[in-house]
Amino acid sequence: MPVARSEDPKDAITAFTAITHSPCVNEPKNPTTVLSPLKLADQTNLLPFRKVVAVFAGLAICIVVCALDSVIIATALPTISAYFNAGSVASWVPSAYLLTSTTFQPLYGRFSDIFGRKVMVCFALSVFMVGSLAAGFSRNFIELIVWRSITGAGGGGILSLAQIIISDVVSLRERGKYQGIIGGVIAIGYAIGPPMGGALSEKVNWRWCFWVHLPVSLIAICVVLFVLPLKPVEGDIKKKLLVIDYLGAVLSLSGSALVILPLIWGGITFPWNSPVVLTPLCSGILVILLFCFWEWKGARLPIVPMYIFKHVTVTGVYIAMFVNGFIFFSSLYYLPQFFEVVLGYSPIRSGVSLMPVLVCQTVSSWLAGMAVSRTGRYRTIVYVGFGIWAVGCGCLSTVTKSTPKALLAFYMVLAGIGAGQTMQTTTVAAQASVSRQDMAVVTALRNFVRQMGGTLSLAVGSILINNTLRSALVSLGLSSSAIKTIVDNPAILGSHTSPARLASLGLGPAQATYALAHGYTQGFKYVFVLNACLASVATLVSIFMIKHKELDRGDEQRLREEANRLLEGGKGKESRPGMEKGERDLEMGKLK
């Protein structure tokens, strides 16, 4: 029976969600599962292995480009800021990317439910490519900041959508090994990014730090368009647009931005007690609370359905992933800084010296994923991983200039093993706790929470290190201008700085050594003591909040047969068993 047209937006929403409804056979075997009041299309399409390999290769390209881009700028930033003579605002370039890549994360999950995975992946990659291309042609620093923010808006969706698509085409039981490889691919991108950025800026041109992604991104788009056999979401585009929670999107973006910006500014651009920091921070918290209330009571199809937090495992995963992001990004930023400031390494060598963490994280993530797929158990892997990570962070807090390099590498190996075990197994834990229709939202929100943890870690780390270093410098009787210069660039205290340069700041070699040992190194210690404590908290959260769910849902064989029919001939035009009449009419072209 045709669905009548209506000009009422509420009727349009009801019509769209009706025609995209799939039978509720995809619920986990858990009588306490809470269902959404509106049903969306089930985009599950369990593919045969040969197709999964092709899909995974395309997604891996997308992910490595995204991970590489997020860190390649770190070692090239001094060169870029010197080119534009913009050293005082240099931090805005990575901050702009971090801001948009974080704030747009939750939107991609819900929008992929409404418009389809392939559409949103192509959109994210296109935005990413446009931003990267334009950033390389920037004529001034303002243009570069703007284009990096646009690049972040695309990059923020690539990782989440890749994880969501893997979850669409692979069964929950098999998902662990693929998500584990995803974690390894991310680590590879993080590993090669800083050395590549330093090499390009020194040997070629800093603009190639942005253009180097373009050929690979173009390949990724072609693979997505022509290789990924994903189900399209049928329905009228006008009805899809009416389904969007516009108020929720505005509140989500503005609230996240108002919280993230002061965390980026605090203690670096402005003092923490400055109204410029406190006003947006407090306003952002209020906006986020308003967003939560709207999603709970007002939204017809919420971007973040509040009922997912009734699942204790999902809440536990979010707490654990906030800690994961906090420790990971803290290590990614402060370990290379330690190598440069205390050990006197070059930026490229500092990036290479981070390899023990990233290589071990890659291997550990893959092995953890394989273990989940083989055994169907993930809970033990998660809390053991956080426990190992806590030990590794505790060991790293003891590092000084005299620590043997082999021992330092061993400490980083411990941290890498722990990080790898917790990276993607938590994704499986969260997805196992919800119905398939909530899987995209839960996955995107997991990544958002992790990014927020990383943002906060950089703010907290700068407070600990800067305050400790400042106290040591004050005890030496230095002027306020000299203290500010050293805090802004602690590498001045390193052995490579000339005695004349130190004398201009009122320091002798012995005083510089004292400030390095009792200032910067002590602050570094506090950062990793905090990381060890947080990893211990995450261990307890994983033990008491992350519950085991069976990874076999019972309908995998039916879904594989359905996917094979779609691949072999009908392309979705035949009636599938259990289809709702509205959905069948739509696919047969009868819905007017």
N, C-alpha and C positions, 0 to 999 in steps of 0.2 A: 504494500500500500504506500503510495507516495506521501512524502512529508510535506505538508502545506507550508507555503512561505509565510513569513511573519516579519514585520518591521520591529517588533519588540526585541531588544537585545537579549533579554532573559530567555525568550522563546528560541532565539538563534543558538544560544549556549546549550539549551536543552537538546535541540535538534542535532547539533554537532556531536555532543557527547553520546547521544543515542546511536548515531550511525557509526561511530567509531568504537562502540562497545564490543568487547569480545567476551566469550563465556568465562566465568570466573573459575577456570580450571587451574590457574597459575598461582594459586595461593600456597604458601608454605604450610606444611602439616602442623599447624599450631592453632588450637581453638581460640586463642586470645588475639589472633590477628585482627587489627582494626582496619576497616575498609574505607576508602575515600567515598564521599557522597556522590562524586561524578566519576564515570568510567571513561578511560581513554583507550585508544587503539593499542592492542598488544602487538608490539613490533618484534617480538621474539621470532627468530628465523634460524633455527639450529642447522648449521651447514655441515656438509661432509668435510673430512679433513683437508682434502685438496683445495677446497674453496676457502677454508679457514686460513690456510697458509697464505693464500693470495691476499685475503683481507688483512691479515696480521702484518704482512710486509708493508702494505700501504699505510696502515696505522702507525707502524714503527717509524716510517719516514716522517710522518706528521709530528710524532712525539719528540724525536731527536732534534728536529728543527726548532720546536718550541722550547725544549730544555736548553739547547745551545744558545738561542737568542736571549734567554733570560739572564745568562751569566757572561756572555761574550764581552759585554760592555765594561765589565769590572776592571780589567787590566788596560783597556783602551781609553778609559775616562780621563786620565791625566793628559794624554795627547790631545783628546778632543777639547777639553777645557782650555788648554794652552792655545789651541788654534783659534778659538773664539774669544780668548782672553776673558774667560768666565769662571775662574776657579772658585769664586765665592758662592756660586749657585750650581756648581757641577753636580751635586747630589740630586738635583731635580730630574736629571735624565733617567737614572734607574728608578727614582721615586715615582715618576709619571707612569712608567711601565708597570711597576708594582701596584700602584693605585688602581688602574683600570683592569689589569689582569685578575685582581682579587675581587673587585666589586661586581664584575660581570659574570663571575662563576655561577651563582645560583640561577641566573636567568637562562643560561644555556640548557640546564637540565629540563626545565619545564617547557621551554620553547621547542626542544627536540621532541617532546611528547606531542606538541600541537602541530608542528610543521614537518616533522620527520627528521631522522638522524642525518641522512645524506644532505638534505638542504642546509641544515645548520653547520655541518662540517665544511661544506663548500663556502658558506657565508663567512665562517671564522677564518678559513685559510685565505679567502679573498681580502678580507679586512687586514689580516696579518701581512699579506704581500704588498698591498697598497701602502700601508704604514712604513714597511721596511724600505720600499723603493723611494718613497718621498723623504724619509729620514736621511738617506744617503745623499740626497740633493739639497739638504738644508743649507740656507744661505746665512742664517744666524741662529743663535742659541734658542731663541723662542720657538722658531720653526721646528728645531730638533726636538724640543720638549713636547710640542703638540703632536708631532708625528709618532713619537715613541708612545705617547698615551693611546693613540689610535692602534698602533701595533699591539699594545697590551690588551686592548679590547678584543682583538682577534685571538691572540695567543692564550688568553684566559680560558677560552672555550675548547681549544684543541685537545688538551690532555683529558678533560672531563668527558668530552664526546668520544674520544678514542676508548676510554674505559667503558663507557656506556655501550658502544657498538660491540666490543668484545663480549659484553654480558648478553647482548642480543643474539649473537651467533654461536655462542658456546654454552653448554649446559653448566649449571652451577657447580657440579662436581668437577668438571674439567677446567673450570675457570681459573683455579688457583695457579696452574702452571703458566697460563698465558698472562695473567696479571703479574705473576712473578717476573716474567721476561720483560713486561712493560716497565716494572721497577728498575730492572737492569738497564734498559734502554735510556730511561731518564737519567740514571747515574752516569752513563756514557756521555750523554749530552753535557751534563754538568762538569764532567772531567775534562773534555776537550775544549770547552768554551773559553775559559780564561787563558790557556796557552795560545789558542788560536787568535783571540782578541789582541793579545800582546804582540804576537808575530805579525798580524796584519797591520796594526797601527805603526809598528816599528819598521817593517820591511816593505810594505806596499803603500796603503793609504787607509786612514781610519774609516773612510766611507765604505770600504769593502766589508767592514764588520756588519753592516746592514744589508749589503747587496749579496753577500755570500749565500744567504738563505734562498734567494729568489729561484734559481734553477731547481733546487730540491723541492721547494714549495710548489712550483708548477708541476713537477712530476707527481707530487702528492695529490694535487687536485685532479689530474688525469686519472690516477689510480682510483680515487674516490668516485669519479663520474662513471668510469668504464669497467671497473673491476668489482666494486662493492655491490653484491646482490641484496640490497636492503629493501624491506617493504616500504612502499610509499604510504603516507597517511592520506587517505582519501577525504574528500569533503570540499565544500566551497570556501575559497580563500577569504571571502567576507565574513563568513561564520567563524573561521579560524581567528581572524583578527579581533572579532568581538569576544572570543573566549579569553583573550589575554587579560591578565590582572594588571592593568595599567597603574593603578594607584599603588599596588604592592611593588611593582617594578621601580617606580619613582622613589618610594620610601626605602626600598632595599639599596638602591644605588646611592641615594643621598646620605642615608644613615651610615653605610659602610665608608663612603668617602670622608664624612665628617669625623669618623673615628680614626681612619688610617692616616689622614694628613697630619694631625697633631702628633701622632706616634712617629711619623717621619721627621717632623720639624723639631720635636722636643729635644732640648739639650744640644742641638746642632745649629739649626737656623735661628731658633728662638729659645730663651730659657723656659724650663718646665713650668715656672710659675707665671709666665706671661699670659695675658688675656688672649693673645693670638693662638695660644695652645689650648688653654683651659676652656674657652668659649666654644669652639667647634667640637671639642671632645665631649663636653657635657651635653651639647645639643645633639651630637651623634648618638649618644646613649639613649636620649629621650626619643629620637626618631626611630631607633631600632626597637624600642619597647612599643611604640605606636605601630610599627610594622608587624610585630608579633601579634598584637591585639587584632589588627585588621585581618591578618591571615587566619586567625583563630575564629573570629566572629563574622567578618564581613565578606571575604573573598569567596566567589563561587568556585573558582578553580585556582586555589592558592599556589603561589610560587614555591613556598615552603609550607606544606601542610603540617600544622602543629601536632597532629595526632601521631606523627612518626616518633615523637619523643616519648610516647607511652611505651615504646619498645625499649626496655632497659639496655639491651645490647647496642642499639643504635646510639643511645645517649652515651654509653660507655665508649663506643668507637669514636665519637666526636671528641670526647675528653682526651682520649689517647692520641688522636690525630692532631689535636691542638698542641699537645706536648711534643709529638713527633715533629711537627713543623717548627716549633720553637727551638728544639735541640738541633735539628738538621741545618736550618738556615743560620743559626748561631755558629755552628761548626764550619759551615761553608764560607762564612765571612771572616770569623775571628782566627781560625787556624792559619790561613794564608797571611793575614795581617801579623800574626805572631812570627811567622817565618821571615817576613820582611823587616819588622821592627827589631826583634830580638836577635834573630840569627843572621840578619843582613842579606837575605836572599833577594834576587831580582823578582819582578812580578811573574815572569815566565817560570822561573825555577820554583816559586811558591806554588803556582798552579800544578806543576808536575809533582811537587812534594805532597800534594793532597791525594795522590793516587792510591795509597794504601787504604784510605777510607772508602773511596769510590769504587775501586775494583772489588774489594771485599763486600761492599754493599750490593754490587751487581751479582756476584756469585751467590751470596746469601739469599737475595731476593728470589733468584731462580730456583735454588734448592728448596726454599720454603714453599714456593708455589707448587713444585713437584710433589713435595710431601703432602700438601693439602689435597691435591688431585688423587694421590695414591691411597691415602688413609681416610679422607673425608673429615679429618680433624684439623682445626685451626686454632683453637683456644690456647692450647699449650704452647704452640709456636709463638703466639703473640706475647704472652707474659714472660716466657723465657727470653725472647728477644729484647724486651724492655729491661729485663734484669741484667743481661749481658751489656746492654747499652749503658746502664747505670754504672756498672763496674768500669767500662771504658772511659766514661766521662770523669769518674772519680780519679782514675789514673792520669788522665790528661790535665787535671787540675794541679798535679804535682810537677808538671814540666817546667824546667828553667833553661837558661842558656847552656848549662853544663850537662844537661840530660843526654846520655848517649843516643845517637841517631837511631840505632837498631831498637832501643827500648821505646823511643817515641813512635817508631813505625809499628811496633807491637801494640801499643796503646790505641793507635788509629785503626789497626786491624780489628781489635775488640769492638770499637765504636762502629765500624763498618758492618760487622757481622750482626750486631744488634739492630742497627738501622734497617738493614735489608730484611730481617725477619718480620719487622713490624710494618713495612711500607705498604705492601699490597694484600697481605693476609687480612688486614682490617677491612679492606674493601669487600672481600668475600664474606666476612662476618656480618657487615652491615646489610649487604644484599640478601643474605640468607634469612634475615629477620623480617623482611617486608615482602609484599606482593610484587609481582612483576611491574605493575603499573606505577609503583612508587620507586622503582629501582633507579631511574634516571635522576630523579630529584634527590634521593638519598646519596647517590654517588657524587653529584655536583656539589652538594652541601658539604660533604666530607672534604672535598678539595678546597672549598672556601674556608672551612674551619682551619685546615692545615696552613693555608696561606696567611690567615690572620695570626696564627701562632708564630709564623716566621717573621711577620711584620713587628709584632710585639717584642720578639727576641732581639732584634737589632736595636730597638729603643732601650730595652733594659740593659743590654750589653754595653751600649754607649754610656749609660748612666754609671754603671759599675766601674768601667775602665777609666772614663774621664774624671770621675770624682776621686778615685784612688790616685791617679796620676797627678791631678791638680793638688791634692793634699801633700804629696811628696815634693812637688815643685815649690809650694808655698813654704814648706819647712826649710827650703834652701835659700829663701829670701829673694826670689826672683820677682821682677816687675810683672804687673798684670798683663802687659802687652807680650812679654816673653812667654808667660805661662799660656796665653791664648795661642800663640804661634806653635808651641810644642804640642799642646793638646790637639790642635787641628791637624798636625802632622807629626805623630810620635816617632816616625822613622828618623827624625833629626837626632834622636838619642843614640842611634846605632853607631857602630865603630867606623863606618865609612864616612861619617861627617868630619869635616876638617876642624882642627882646633880653633882656627880663626872664626869659623861659623859658630861654633859653640861659644867662643868668647864674646861674640856680638850679642848673644842672648844672656850673658852673665854666667855661663857655665864653664867649668873645667872638665877634663876627661873623667876625673874621679867622681865629680858631681853627676855627670851624665850617666855613669855606670850605676850610681846610687838610685837616680830617678828611674832608670830602666828596671832595676831589680825590685825596688820597693814601691814603685808607682805602677808602670804598665804591667809588669809580670804579675804583680799582686792582683791587679784588676782582672787579668786573664784568668787567674786562679779562681776568683769569685764567680766569674761567668760559668766555669765548668763545674764548680761545686753546686751552683744553682741547677745546671743541667742534670747533674747526677741525682739531685733531690727530686726534680720533676720526673725523671725516668723511673725513679723508685715509686713515686705516686702513680704513674701510668701502669707500673707493674701490678700494684694493688687494685687499680681500677679494672685492669684486664682480668684479674683473678675473680673479682667479686661481681662485676657488671656484665662482662662479655660472656654470654651463655652459648652452649653448643646447640646448633640447629642441624638437622639432617640436610645433606646437600643433594639428596635424590628426591625430587618432587613427584615422581610417578607419571608425569605426562611427557617425558623427554622423547620416548619412541614415537608418539603421535606427532609431536612437533617436528621431528626429523623427517618423518614421512611426508608431512605437509610441505616442508622446505624442499624436499626432493621433487614433489609434484610441481612446485613453482618453478624450479630450475629446469625441469625436463620438458615443459610444454605450455601449460595453461597460463603461466605468468600471473597467476592470481585470479583468473577470470572464472574458474570453476567454483562451484559452491563447495565450501568446506564443511565437514560435519560439525554440527553444533553452532553454526553461524546464526546470529540474530537476523531477523527478516530485513530490518533496515540496512544492515551491513551487506546482506546478500543482494538486495535491490540496487544498492550503490555500485557494487562491483559488477553487476550485470548491466549497468547503464540505465536502470529503470527509475532511479531516483531523480526527480525533476526539481 
